Amino acid sequence: MHFFFYFYFRYYRSGIEMIRMANVYYDEGSLENAYVLYIKFMTLFLEKIRKHPDFLTVPVEVKARNQAKLREVLPKAEKLKQQLLEQYKDDYRRYLNEVKNLELERKKKESIATRDVGEDIPSKQTSTTGGKGFPPASLCLPAGSVRMPDRLDDITYPDPDLAPAKPTAPLPSAPPPSAPSDPRIAIPAIDRSTKPFTDSNDRFDSGSLRAVIVPGKVMTLFQAMAQSNTFKNIETCGILAGKLEQNELIVTHMIIPKQRGTSDSCTTTNEEEIFDYQDQLSLITLGWIHTHPTQTAFLSSVDLHTHCPYQLLLPEAVAVVCAPRYGDAGFFALTPDHGLKFIASCRKTGFHPHPTEPPLFEKADHVRVDQSSPLEVVDLRDK
């Protein structure tokens, strides 16, 4: 299967969908993720895009729409930046207060422990003399060696709350607040209940993939729509689109575009119709689907090149392959640590051999099939 891969799709379409995801994150309160995407969008179209050799080929109306979107995003990102800074300051103030309170608690416990030690000393002395309160004979000093004070007022008593000082060794300074000496007292964790939402599945920072939810009826409906082509040994292709919700990517639409197919390839035509439809509903491109009329479910060399721009645009993008002859279907993606970079740098076209080790693609384990999820099918072939 062979899809288009050109400058507009690679950059300007990615920018549009980047903003759509950022807006969803913003509306859901995931402010950090929203800010990251806004910054990426501005960096791409304010700094990088003009240096691209194909920039001059971009239609004027596309550039105008992009500039309008930049004017919309700039103040929003600046406001979001201030919100995040205030939130981080609040987090840090709470952290310092908790550290201070823990340090006071530590000192209080140390003081109590020191006093208890001082109170235990007389009882220990008593126990060594058989309970009579007199020192043993071996410790008695010779007569006349001790001079009694003239007045009782001159007698001083040690303060039991103070540990005995050693003049030759200075007292240790108190440990810093960030490292209490009592190992039982832990450094407080920042309360993140009011912090901007950041999920561990966030792709932009953690490197993990968000889940892609695929309705269970996708494969059945698609193969039914492709049946006439399958009988003729012709491939059929479609676009999987949807939305971002609670940090999950949900396939809601399957779009069948105008296309030309052969026994081992499929090429879309009139791609503008796909863009127009997705723009009307603010849909995000989540992947693509196609048939192998006579082969098993896998990604051919052409399929790998077809899928590459999808995964460069969205790391979670999935390639669905249906093999009706074998009653099989599979969800695939390029391996992120090797396959994606390798195919992106490969300049060969058509069917050509690739090394099989390390693997260039793998099963997309981040895909979850939901039998109850709704799906809207849009067939643009007859329009």
NUZALO-456892 format. One record per residue (C-alpha): residue in three letters; chain; x, y, z. Coordinates in pm, 1 decimal. Layout:
rec residu ALA; chaine A; px X; py Y; pz Z
...
END
This chain:
rec residu MET; chaine A; px 0.0; py 0.0; pz 0.0
rec residu HIS; chaine A; px 132.6; py 344.2; pz -87.5
rec residu PHE; chaine A; px 5.5; py 665.5; pz 75.4
rec residu PHE; chaine A; px 113.3; py 1022.7; pz 9.8
rec residu PHE; chaine A; px 401.1; py 1161.7; pz 210.3
rec residu TYR; chaine A; px 477.5; py 1519.8; pz 127.8
rec residu PHE; chaine A; px 567.0; py 1844.9; pz 294.1
rec residu TYR; chaine A; px 216.5; py 1965.4; pz 375.9
rec residu PHE; chaine A; px 114.9; py 1640.7; pz 543.5
rec residu ARG; chaine A; px 441.7; py 1600.5; pz 730.9
rec residu TYR; chaine A; px 440.6; py 1944.7; pz 889.9
rec residu TYR; chaine A; px 125.0; py 2148.5; pz 846.2
rec residu ARG; chaine A; px -116.3; py 1863.6; pz 910.7
rec residu SER; chaine A; px 88.2; py 1758.3; pz 1211.1
rec residu GLY; chaine A; px 65.0; py 2115.8; pz 1340.0
rec residu ILE; chaine A; px -314.1; py 2117.5; pz 1309.8
rec residu GLU; chaine A; px -349.6; py 1790.7; pz 1498.6
rec residu MET; chaine A; px -91.9; py 1900.3; pz 1755.1
rec residu ILE; chaine A; px -313.2; py 2196.5; pz 1845.9
rec residu ARG; chaine A; px -622.1; py 1976.0; pz 1860.4
rec residu MET; chaine A; px -455.9; py 1750.6; pz 2115.5
rec residu ALA; chaine A; px -322.0; py 2049.3; pz 2309.8
rec residu ASN; chaine A; px -671.5; py 2198.7; pz 2332.3
rec residu VAL; chaine A; px -810.4; py 1870.8; pz 2465.1
rec residu TYR; chaine A; px -536.0; py 1851.2; pz 2728.2
rec residu TYR; chaine A; px -607.4; py 2212.3; pz 2826.4
rec residu ASP; chaine A; px -983.0; py 2151.8; pz 2859.2
rec residu GLU; chaine A; px -920.8; py 1840.1; pz 3070.6
rec residu GLY; chaine A; px -683.6; py 2025.1; pz 3304.2
rec residu SER; chaine A; px -366.1; py 1851.1; pz 3186.4
rec residu LEU; chaine A; px -187.5; py 2184.9; pz 3167.7
rec residu GLU; chaine A; px 168.7; py 2057.2; pz 3140.7
rec residu ASN; chaine A; px 91.3; py 1839.3; pz 2838.3
rec residu ALA; chaine A; px -100.2; py 2123.8; pz 2675.5
rec residu TYR; chaine A; px 187.6; py 2365.0; pz 2727.5
rec residu VAL; chaine A; px 441.9; py 2121.2; pz 2581.4
rec residu LEU; chaine A; px 237.1; py 2086.4; pz 2262.4
rec residu TYR; chaine A; px 177.6; py 2461.4; pz 2228.8
rec residu ILE; chaine A; px 552.1; py 2522.6; pz 2260.3
rec residu LYS; chaine A; px 629.3; py 2253.4; pz 2002.2
rec residu PHE; chaine A; px 382.4; py 2412.0; pz 1761.3
rec residu MET; chaine A; px 529.3; py 2759.1; pz 1804.1
rec residu THR; chaine A; px 886.8; py 2633.9; pz 1775.9
rec residu LEU; chaine A; px 806.1; py 2448.8; pz 1454.6
rec residu PHE; chaine A; px 624.6; py 2731.2; pz 1277.6
rec residu LEU; chaine A; px 805.5; py 3034.5; pz 1418.2
rec residu GLU; chaine A; px 1163.3; py 2906.7; pz 1400.4
rec residu LYS; chaine A; px 1208.2; py 2586.0; pz 1202.0
rec residu ILE; chaine A; px 968.1; py 2574.5; pz 909.4
rec residu ARG; chaine A; px 1107.8; py 2873.6; pz 721.1
rec residu LYS; chaine A; px 1444.3; py 2701.5; pz 689.9
rec residu HIS; chaine A; px 1295.7; py 2403.9; pz 505.6
rec residu PRO; chaine A; px 1375.5; py 2399.7; pz 132.0
rec residu ASP; chaine A; px 1010.6; py 2325.0; pz 45.1
rec residu PHE; chaine A; px 870.6; py 2615.0; pz 247.1
rec residu LEU; chaine A; px 826.7; py 2827.8; pz -65.7
rec residu THR; chaine A; px 598.3; py 2563.6; pz -217.9
rec residu VAL; chaine A; px 336.7; py 2598.0; pz 57.7
rec residu PRO; chaine A; px 20.3; py 2768.1; pz -75.2
rec residu VAL; chaine A; px -45.5; py 3120.0; pz 48.7
rec residu GLU; chaine A; px -380.5; py 3024.2; pz 201.5
rec residu VAL; chaine A; px -215.9; py 2746.0; pz 404.7
rec residu LYS; chaine A; px 42.6; py 2988.2; pz 540.1
rec residu ALA; chaine A; px -232.8; py 3237.8; pz 623.9
rec residu ARG; chaine A; px -429.7; py 2977.1; pz 822.0
rec residu ASN; chaine A; px -112.1; py 2880.1; pz 1002.1
rec residu GLN; chaine A; px -36.4; py 3241.5; pz 1096.0
rec residu ALA; chaine A; px -389.5; py 3283.2; pz 1228.3
rec residu LYS; chaine A; px -344.5; py 2974.4; pz 1443.7
rec residu LEU; chaine A; px -14.1; py 3111.7; pz 1575.8
rec residu ARG; chaine A; px -184.0; py 3437.0; pz 1678.0
rec residu GLU; chaine A; px -440.9; py 3229.9; pz 1864.2
rec residu VAL; chaine A; px -187.7; py 3005.4; pz 2037.6
rec residu LEU; chaine A; px 71.9; py 3263.9; pz 2146.6
rec residu PRO; chaine A; px -136.7; py 3442.2; pz 2414.0
rec residu LYS; chaine A; px -286.2; py 3112.2; pz 2527.5
rec residu ALA; chaine A; px 58.2; py 2961.9; pz 2580.7
rec residu GLU; chaine A; px 179.4; py 3271.2; pz 2766.9
rec residu LYS; chaine A; px -120.2; py 3262.5; pz 2999.5
rec residu LEU; chaine A; px -67.0; py 2891.1; pz 3054.7
rec residu LYS; chaine A; px 298.5; py 2951.8; pz 3136.6
rec residu GLN; chaine A; px 201.5; py 3194.0; pz 3413.8
rec residu GLN; chaine A; px -52.3; py 2945.1; pz 3551.4
rec residu LEU; chaine A; px 209.8; py 2673.3; pz 3566.5
rec residu LEU; chaine A; px 468.6; py 2901.1; pz 3729.3
rec residu GLU; chaine A; px 222.3; py 2999.9; pz 4001.7
rec residu GLN; chaine A; px 132.7; py 2636.6; pz 4056.5
rec residu TYR; chaine A; px 498.7; py 2537.5; pz 4086.9
rec residu LYS; chaine A; px 560.3; py 2822.9; pz 4334.4
rec residu ASP; chaine A; px 268.4; py 2704.3; pz 4546.3
rec residu ASP; chaine A; px 403.7; py 2350.3; pz 4536.1
rec residu TYR; chaine A; px 745.6; py 2469.8; pz 4650.2
rec residu ARG; chaine A; px 603.6; py 2683.4; pz 4933.9
rec residu ARG; chaine A; px 405.9; py 2386.4; pz 5062.6
rec residu TYR; chaine A; px 715.6; py 2171.7; pz 5039.9
rec residu LEU; chaine A; px 924.8; py 2419.2; pz 5244.6
rec residu ASN; chaine A; px 652.9; py 2442.2; pz 5510.3
rec residu GLU; chaine A; px 639.5; py 2064.9; pz 5541.9
rec residu VAL; chaine A; px 1018.4; py 2046.0; pz 5571.4
rec residu LYS; chaine A; px 1012.2; py 2314.9; pz 5841.9
rec residu ASN; chaine A; px 741.1; py 2134.7; pz 6038.1
rec residu LEU; chaine A; px 927.2; py 1806.3; pz 6018.3
rec residu GLU; chaine A; px 1247.5; py 1971.2; pz 6137.6
rec residu LEU; chaine A; px 1065.9; py 2118.8; pz 6439.0
rec residu GLU; chaine A; px 922.2; py 1777.3; pz 6515.1
rec residu ARG; chaine A; px 1267.4; py 1621.0; pz 6487.3
rec residu LYS; chaine A; px 1418.8; py 1871.4; pz 6731.1
rec residu LYS; chaine A; px 1134.2; py 1816.5; pz 6974.3
rec residu LYS; chaine A; px 1190.1; py 1440.1; pz 6968.1
rec residu GLU; chaine A; px 1565.4; py 1486.4; pz 7015.4
rec residu SER; chaine A; px 1504.6; py 1711.3; pz 7315.9
rec residu ILE; chaine A; px 1271.0; py 1456.9; pz 7475.4
rec residu ALA; chaine A; px 1517.3; py 1176.2; pz 7409.0
rec residu THR; chaine A; px 1805.2; py 1376.1; pz 7564.6
rec residu ARG; chaine A; px 1600.2; py 1457.0; pz 7877.0
rec residu ASP; chaine A; px 1504.3; py 1092.3; pz 7918.5
rec residu VAL; chaine A; px 1870.6; py 992.2; pz 7904.7
rec residu GLY; chaine A; px 1956.7; py 1250.8; pz 8172.2
rec residu GLU; chaine A; px 1681.0; py 1127.1; pz 8401.9
rec residu ASP; chaine A; px 1806.0; py 770.7; pz 8371.9
rec residu ILE; chaine A; px 2157.1; py 850.3; pz 8502.9
rec residu PRO; chaine A; px 2079.1; py 867.2; pz 8885.0
rec residu SER; chaine A; px 1891.4; py 540.8; pz 8881.8
rec residu LYS; chaine A; px 2186.3; py 369.0; pz 8719.0
rec residu GLN; chaine A; px 2420.6; py 501.7; pz 8990.4
rec residu THR; chaine A; px 2183.8; py 381.4; pz 9258.7
rec residu SER; chaine A; px 2172.9; py 33.5; pz 9116.1
rec residu THR; chaine A; px 2552.1; py -1.8; pz 9143.3
rec residu THR; chaine A; px 2556.9; py 65.8; pz 9520.7
rec residu GLY; chaine A; px 2306.4; py -189.3; pz 9631.7
rec residu GLY; chaine A; px 2032.0; py 70.2; pz 9667.3
rec residu LYS; chaine A; px 2183.4; py 253.7; pz 9972.5
rec residu GLY; chaine A; px 2272.3; py 570.7; pz 9790.1
rec residu PHE; chaine A; px 2645.8; py 557.2; pz 9883.2
rec residu PRO; chaine A; px 2937.7; py 503.6; pz 9650.0
rec residu PRO; chaine A; px 3131.2; py 180.2; pz 9682.2
rec residu ALA; chaine A; px 3430.4; py 177.8; pz 9916.4
rec residu SER; chaine A; px 3674.7; py 152.9; pz 9631.0
rec residu LEU; chaine A; px 3557.1; py 494.7; pz 9509.1
rec residu CYS; chaine A; px 3579.9; py 674.7; pz 9845.9
rec residu LEU; chaine A; px 3830.9; py 956.9; pz 9851.2
rec residu PRO; chaine A; px 4084.1; py 1004.0; pz 10133.9
rec residu ALA; chaine A; px 3976.8; py 1220.7; pz 10425.8
rec residu GLY; chaine A; px 4052.6; py 1586.2; pz 10377.4
rec residu SER; chaine A; px 4081.7; py 1564.6; pz 10004.1
rec residu VAL; chaine A; px 3741.8; py 1726.1; pz 9951.1
rec residu ARG; chaine A; px 3675.8; py 2081.6; pz 10065.5
rec residu MET; chaine A; px 3312.9; py 2152.5; pz 10146.1
rec residu PRO; chaine A; px 3171.9; py 2485.3; pz 10029.1
rec residu ASP; chaine A; px 3112.7; py 2753.0; pz 10287.4
rec residu ARG; chaine A; px 2757.2; py 2815.6; pz 10168.0
rec residu LEU; chaine A; px 2498.1; py 2591.4; pz 10008.0
rec residu ASP; chaine A; px 2429.5; py 2869.0; pz 9759.9
rec residu ASP; chaine A; px 2767.4; py 2801.2; pz 9603.1
rec residu ILE; chaine A; px 2665.9; py 2452.0; pz 9506.5
rec residu THR; chaine A; px 2573.3; py 2414.2; pz 9138.3
rec residu TYR; chaine A; px 2373.9; py 2130.0; pz 8993.9
rec residu PRO; chaine A; px 2389.9; py 2003.3; pz 8636.0
rec residu ASP; chaine A; px 2086.6; py 2067.3; pz 8421.7
rec residu PRO; chaine A; px 1945.2; py 1726.8; pz 8326.4
rec residu ASP; chaine A; px 1813.9; py 1875.7; pz 7998.5
rec residu LEU; chaine A; px 2165.5; py 1950.3; pz 7880.8
rec residu ALA; chaine A; px 2398.5; py 1684.1; pz 7753.3
rec residu PRO; chaine A; px 2748.1; py 1699.1; pz 7914.0
rec residu ALA; chaine A; px 2974.6; py 1917.9; pz 7705.8
rec residu LYS; chaine A; px 3325.2; py 1828.9; pz 7599.3
rec residu PRO; chaine A; px 3536.6; py 2143.6; pz 7570.6
rec residu THR; chaine A; px 3777.3; py 1977.1; pz 7328.7
rec residu ALA; chaine A; px 3503.0; py 1880.5; pz 7081.5
rec residu PRO; chaine A; px 3267.9; py 2149.2; pz 6946.1
rec residu LEU; chaine A; px 2898.6; py 2071.3; pz 6938.3
rec residu PRO; chaine A; px 2781.8; py 1953.0; pz 6597.2
rec residu SER; chaine A; px 2566.9; py 2196.3; pz 6406.5
rec residu ALA; chaine A; px 2207.7; py 2106.2; pz 6336.3
rec residu PRO; chaine A; px 2163.1; py 1909.1; pz 6014.8
rec residu PRO; chaine A; px 2010.8; py 2092.5; pz 5719.8
rec residu PRO; chaine A; px 1630.9; py 2078.5; pz 5683.6
rec residu SER; chaine A; px 1654.9; py 1861.7; pz 5374.8
rec residu ALA; chaine A; px 1839.1; py 1583.6; pz 5559.1
rec residu PRO; chaine A; px 1692.7; py 1508.8; pz 5905.9
rec residu SER; chaine A; px 1922.7; py 1300.7; pz 6125.1
rec residu ASP; chaine A; px 1637.2; py 1077.1; pz 6235.8
rec residu PRO; chaine A; px 1603.0; py 817.7; pz 5961.5
rec residu ARG; chaine A; px 1247.6; py 749.4; pz 6070.6
rec residu ILE; chaine A; px 1143.4; py 1096.9; pz 5958.0
rec residu ALA; chaine A; px 1109.7; py 1104.1; pz 5580.4
rec residu ILE; chaine A; px 1135.6; py 1405.8; pz 5356.0
rec residu PRO; chaine A; px 778.6; py 1513.3; pz 5276.5
rec residu ALA; chaine A; px 646.7; py 1442.7; pz 4931.1
rec residu ILE; chaine A; px 497.1; py 1732.8; pz 4742.2
rec residu ASP; chaine A; px 120.0; py 1718.6; pz 4743.3
rec residu ARG; chaine A; px 35.6; py 1681.7; pz 4376.1
rec residu SER; chaine A; px -338.8; py 1666.1; pz 4420.3
rec residu THR; chaine A; px -366.1; py 2025.6; pz 4302.7
rec residu LYS; chaine A; px -79.0; py 2002.8; pz 4056.1
rec residu PRO; chaine A; px -152.7; py 2010.7; pz 3681.9
rec residu PHE; chaine A; px -241.3; py 1660.8; pz 3566.5
rec residu THR; chaine A; px 45.6; py 1460.1; pz 3424.3
rec residu ASP; chaine A; px -20.6; py 1097.3; pz 3347.3
rec residu SER; chaine A; px 254.6; py 837.2; pz 3347.7
rec residu ASN; chaine A; px 136.7; py 738.8; pz 3004.1
rec residu ASP; chaine A; px 220.3; py 1075.1; pz 2863.2
rec residu ARG; chaine A; px 425.1; py 1025.8; pz 2556.7
rec residu PHE; chaine A; px 588.7; py 1368.5; pz 2551.3
rec residu ASP; chaine A; px 793.1; py 1322.5; pz 2867.1
rec residu SER; chaine A; px 801.7; py 964.1; pz 2979.4
rec residu GLY; chaine A; px 848.6; py 791.3; pz 2648.6
rec residu SER; chaine A; px 555.4; py 553.7; pz 2705.1
rec residu LEU; chaine A; px 262.1; py 525.3; pz 2464.9
rec residu ARG; chaine A; px -93.5; py 626.8; pz 2531.5
rec residu ALA; chaine A; px -355.5; py 358.5; pz 2475.2
rec residu VAL; chaine A; px -533.1; py 349.0; pz 2139.2
rec residu ILE; chaine A; px -891.5; py 225.6; pz 2173.6
rec residu VAL; chaine A; px -1015.4; py 50.5; pz 1857.6
rec residu PRO; chaine A; px -1383.5; py -49.0; pz 1824.4
rec residu GLY; chaine A; px -1417.8; py -423.4; pz 1775.8
rec residu LYS; chaine A; px -1633.2; py -376.6; pz 1466.8
rec residu VAL; chaine A; px -1357.1; py -196.3; pz 1271.3
rec residu MET; chaine A; px -1214.8; py -507.2; pz 1105.3
rec residu THR; chaine A; px -1554.6; py -664.2; pz 1029.8
rec residu LEU; chaine A; px -1702.7; py -350.7; pz 874.4
rec residu PHE; chaine A; px -1388.6; py -270.0; pz 678.6
rec residu GLN; chaine A; px -1360.7; py -617.2; pz 528.3
rec residu ALA; chaine A; px -1727.6; py -602.8; pz 430.5
rec residu MET; chaine A; px -1669.4; py -270.8; pz 251.6
rec residu ALA; chaine A; px -1356.9; py -410.2; pz 83.7
rec residu GLN; chaine A; px -1517.7; py -738.6; pz -18.8
rec residu SER; chaine A; px -1572.2; py -651.3; pz -385.8
rec residu ASN; chaine A; px -1206.6; py -548.5; pz -418.8
rec residu THR; chaine A; px -1093.2; py -856.8; pz -228.7
rec residu PHE; chaine A; px -1273.3; py -1082.8; pz -478.0
rec residu LYS; chaine A; px -1079.1; py -905.2; pz -753.5
rec residu ASN; chaine A; px -750.3; py -944.5; pz -562.7
rec residu ILE; chaine A; px -725.1; py -565.8; pz -512.3
rec residu GLU; chaine A; px -615.6; py -400.7; pz -188.4
rec residu THR; chaine A; px -842.5; py -152.0; pz -10.0
rec residu CYS; chaine A; px -732.4; py 113.8; pz 237.5
rec residu GLY; chaine A; px -889.8; py 346.3; pz 491.1
rec residu ILE; chaine A; px -803.3; py 608.0; pz 753.7
rec residu LEU; chaine A; px -863.3; py 562.6; pz 1125.8
rec residu ALA; chaine A; px -946.2; py 890.7; pz 1297.6
rec residu GLY; chaine A; px -1075.5; py 988.1; pz 1636.5
rec residu LYS; chaine A; px -1020.5; py 1195.2; pz 1946.9
rec residu LEU; chaine A; px -810.2; py 1231.9; pz 2257.2
rec residu GLU; chaine A; px -1000.3; py 1180.1; pz 2581.2
rec residu GLN; chaine A; px -856.9; py 1137.3; pz 2932.6
rec residu ASN; chaine A; px -514.7; py 1068.2; pz 2781.1
rec residu GLU; chaine A; px -647.8; py 786.3; pz 2562.3
rec residu LEU; chaine A; px -668.5; py 795.8; pz 2183.2
rec residu ILE; chaine A; px -1008.7; py 666.6; pz 2074.7
rec residu VAL; chaine A; px -1091.4; py 564.0; pz 1717.7
rec residu THR; chaine A; px -1437.0; py 701.7; pz 1639.7
rec residu HIS; chaine A; px -1434.0; py 723.1; pz 1258.2
rec residu MET; chaine A; px -1317.4; py 504.5; pz 971.8
rec residu ILE; chaine A; px -1282.5; py 702.2; pz 649.1
rec residu ILE; chaine A; px -1264.0; py 521.8; pz 313.2
rec residu PRO; chaine A; px -1109.4; py 769.7; pz 66.9
rec residu LYS; chaine A; px -1102.7; py 768.4; pz -310.1
rec residu GLN; chaine A; px -822.7; py 533.7; pz -411.7
rec residu ARG; chaine A; px -651.7; py 318.6; pz -670.9
rec residu GLY; chaine A; px -548.5; py -35.6; pz -581.8
rec residu THR; chaine A; px -357.1; py -334.7; pz -712.8
rec residu SER; chaine A; px -295.4; py -682.3; pz -577.2
rec residu ASP; chaine A; px -22.8; py -553.7; pz -346.1
rec residu SER; chaine A; px -64.8; py -176.4; pz -318.0
rec residu CYS; chaine A; px -319.2; py 100.0; pz -268.0
rec residu THR; chaine A; px -289.5; py 472.4; pz -335.4
rec residu THR; chaine A; px -527.8; py 738.9; pz -206.7
rec residu THR; chaine A; px -647.4; py 1019.8; pz -429.6
rec residu ASN; chaine A; px -821.8; py 1349.3; pz -350.8
rec residu GLU; chaine A; px -660.6; py 1363.2; pz -8.3
rec residu GLU; chaine A; px -806.3; py 1710.8; pz 43.2
rec residu GLU; chaine A; px -1145.7; py 1547.8; pz 98.3
rec residu ILE; chaine A; px -1002.0; py 1353.6; pz 391.1
rec residu PHE; chaine A; px -856.8; py 1669.5; pz 543.6
rec residu ASP; chaine A; px -1178.3; py 1865.4; pz 496.2
rec residu TYR; chaine A; px -1387.0; py 1597.3; pz 663.9
rec residu GLN; chaine A; px -1147.8; py 1562.1; pz 958.2
rec residu ASP; chaine A; px -1128.5; py 1939.9; pz 1000.2
rec residu GLN; chaine A; px -1506.8; py 1969.3; pz 1017.2
rec residu LEU; chaine A; px -1516.8; py 1732.0; pz 1315.2
rec residu SER; chaine A; px -1171.9; py 1814.0; pz 1460.8
rec residu LEU; chaine A; px -1062.4; py 1452.8; pz 1419.3
rec residu ILE; chaine A; px -709.1; py 1333.3; pz 1486.9
rec residu THR; chaine A; px -544.2; py 1082.5; pz 1250.9
rec residu LEU; chaine A; px -474.6; py 771.8; pz 1460.1
rec residu GLY; chaine A; px -360.7; py 531.1; pz 1190.0
rec residu TRP; chaine A; px -472.2; py 343.6; pz 881.7
rec residu ILE; chaine A; px -617.0; py 9.3; pz 777.7
rec residu HIS; chaine A; px -580.0; py -199.9; pz 463.5
rec residu THR; chaine A; px -631.8; py -549.0; pz 327.5
rec residu HIS; chaine A; px -394.9; py -818.5; pz 206.9
rec residu PRO; chaine A; px -632.4; py -1009.1; pz -24.4
rec residu THR; chaine A; px -408.8; py -1315.5; pz -66.1
rec residu GLN; chaine A; px -137.6; py -1273.3; pz 197.5
rec residu THR; chaine A; px -111.4; py -1297.5; pz 574.1
rec residu ALA; chaine A; px -123.8; py -1003.9; pz 813.8
rec residu PHE; chaine A; px 215.9; py -829.7; pz 823.7
rec residu LEU; chaine A; px 380.1; py -506.8; pz 703.1
rec residu SER; chaine A; px 546.7; py -527.0; pz 363.1
rec residu SER; chaine A; px 833.4; py -296.8; pz 267.8
rec residu VAL; chaine A; px 583.5; py -59.8; pz 105.7
rec residu ASP; chaine A; px 358.4; py -78.1; pz 412.5
rec residu LEU; chaine A; px 652.6; py 18.7; pz 632.7
rec residu HIS; chaine A; px 712.4; py 332.6; pz 427.3
rec residu THR; chaine A; px 340.3; py 408.3; pz 425.5
rec residu HIS; chaine A; px 315.6; py 384.0; pz 802.2
rec residu CYS; chaine A; px 630.0; py 585.9; pz 874.8
rec residu PRO; chaine A; px 473.9; py 936.1; pz 834.4
rec residu TYR; chaine A; px 178.9; py 834.7; pz 1051.8
rec residu GLN; chaine A; px 406.8; py 727.7; pz 1335.5
rec residu LEU; chaine A; px 632.8; py 1030.6; pz 1293.8
rec residu LEU; chaine A; px 322.9; py 1247.3; pz 1327.6
rec residu LEU; chaine A; px 180.1; py 1046.7; pz 1619.2
rec residu PRO; chaine A; px 398.4; py 790.9; pz 1803.5
rec residu GLU; chaine A; px 89.4; py 584.7; pz 1890.2
rec residu ALA; chaine A; px -31.6; py 558.6; pz 1527.5
rec residu VAL; chaine A; px -132.7; py 204.0; pz 1438.9
rec residu ALA; chaine A; px -135.7; py 7.9; pz 1113.1
rec residu VAL; chaine A; px -419.2; py -245.7; pz 1090.8
rec residu VAL; chaine A; px -380.2; py -526.0; pz 837.5
rec residu CYS; chaine A; px -671.0; py -754.7; pz 746.2
rec residu ALA; chaine A; px -600.0; py -1089.1; pz 577.5
rec residu PRO; chaine A; px -947.6; py -1218.8; pz 480.5
rec residu ARG; chaine A; px -818.5; py -1535.7; pz 312.9
rec residu TYR; chaine A; px -667.3; py -1645.5; pz 644.1
rec residu GLY; chaine A; px -934.7; py -1495.1; pz 867.6
rec residu ASP; chaine A; px -666.3; py -1294.6; pz 1040.2
rec residu ALA; chaine A; px -597.3; py -933.5; pz 1133.8
rec residu GLY; chaine A; px -313.6; py -758.8; pz 1314.0
rec residu PHE; chaine A; px -219.7; py -428.2; pz 1475.7
rec residu PHE; chaine A; px 134.9; py -317.8; pz 1395.6
rec residu ALA; chaine A; px 379.9; py -32.4; pz 1449.8
rec residu LEU; chaine A; px 740.6; py 39.1; pz 1362.2
rec residu THR; chaine A; px 983.6; py -41.0; pz 1642.4
rec residu PRO; chaine A; px 1056.5; py 297.5; pz 1803.7
rec residu ASP; chaine A; px 1420.2; py 224.6; pz 1881.6
rec residu HIS; chaine A; px 1516.5; py 104.7; pz 1532.8
rec residu GLY; chaine A; px 1245.9; py 60.3; pz 1270.2
rec residu LEU; chaine A; px 1113.8; py 416.0; pz 1275.5
rec residu LYS; chaine A; px 1455.9; py 573.9; pz 1229.1
rec residu PHE; chaine A; px 1562.4; py 317.1; pz 971.0
rec residu ILE; chaine A; px 1255.6; py 357.5; pz 747.7
rec residu ALA; chaine A; px 1257.3; py 737.0; pz 784.1
rec residu SER; chaine A; px 1610.9; py 743.1; pz 645.6
rec residu CYS; chaine A; px 1547.8; py 486.4; pz 368.7
rec residu ARG; chaine A; px 1514.6; py 656.7; pz 28.9
rec residu LYS; chaine A; px 1412.5; py 350.9; pz -174.4
rec residu THR; chaine A; px 1064.9; py 328.0; pz -326.0
rec residu GLY; chaine A; px 841.4; py 41.4; pz -429.9
rec residu PHE; chaine A; px 899.7; py -310.0; pz -301.9
rec residu HIS; chaine A; px 1256.0; py -360.3; pz -185.6
rec residu PRO; chaine A; px 1429.1; py -579.6; pz 73.3
rec residu HIS; chaine A; px 1498.6; py -461.7; pz 426.7
rec residu PRO; chaine A; px 1711.0; py -633.7; pz 691.1
rec residu THR; chaine A; px 1498.6; py -838.4; pz 927.5
rec residu GLU; chaine A; px 1723.5; py -802.6; pz 1233.0
rec residu PRO; chaine A; px 1674.7; py -605.9; pz 1444.3
rec residu PRO; chaine A; px 1300.3; py -614.7; pz 1371.0
rec residu LEU; chaine A; px 1159.2; py -313.4; pz 1185.9
rec residu PHE; chaine A; px 801.7; py -357.5; pz 1310.4
rec residu GLU; chaine A; px 618.4; py -521.5; pz 1597.5
rec residu LYS; chaine A; px 271.6; py -587.4; pz 1729.3
rec residu ALA; chaine A; px 113.9; py -271.7; pz 1866.7
rec residu ASP; chaine A; px 63.6; py -373.0; pz 2229.5
rec residu HIS; chaine A; px -73.9; py -30.5; pz 2320.2
rec residu VAL; chaine A; px -392.2; py -105.5; pz 2120.0
rec residu ARG; chaine A; px -702.7; py -210.1; pz 2312.4
rec residu VAL; chaine A; px -1003.3; py -349.6; pz 2127.2
rec residu ASP; chaine A; px -1334.8; py -238.4; pz 2276.3
rec residu GLN; chaine A; px -1635.8; py -429.4; pz 2149.9
rec residu SER; chaine A; px -1876.0; py -167.5; pz 2284.9
rec residu SER; chaine A; px -1713.4; py 142.0; pz 2132.0
rec residu PRO; chaine A; px -1919.0; py 311.7; pz 1859.0
rec residu LEU; chaine A; px -1779.3; py 366.8; pz 1510.5
rec residu GLU; chaine A; px -1887.1; py 589.3; pz 1225.2
rec residu VAL; chaine A; px -1792.7; py 475.2; pz 876.1
rec residu VAL; chaine A; px -1754.9; py 739.1; pz 605.7
rec residu ASP; chaine A; px -1716.7; py 623.7; pz 244.6
rec residu LEU; chaine A; px -1582.7; py 903.0; pz 24.9
rec residu ARG; chaine A; px -1532.7; py 682.8; pz -280.3
rec residu ASP; chaine A; px -1869.8; py 763.4; pz -435.9
rec residu LYS; chaine A; px -1881.9; py 1132.0; pz -344.9
END
